[in-house]
Amino acid sequence: MVLFLSAIAYTILTKTLIAHHGKDSVIAKAIGRDFKGYLSIALYVSGILLSFMIPWLSYGLYFVVAVIWIIPDQRIEKILSN
């Protein structure tokens, strides 16, 4: 549940930054659609629901989210280098 709430907080932060700087700002372009953020939330919800029936599968979903975020997110670096 803590991981899920952290993902929600990250999503709120990105939405707030985009709202503050504008939809055409550099940060809005860098964040884009935030596929990894929304995928993380979906996997966390699935993991929470599956934890009552198949605990080992929920552990696997949490591991997948960790692996997704271990891969560096270079969206901001790509935009700022241009």
Helices and strands as residue ranges (DSSP letters): H 2-21, H 26-31, H 35-50, H 55-70, H 75-81
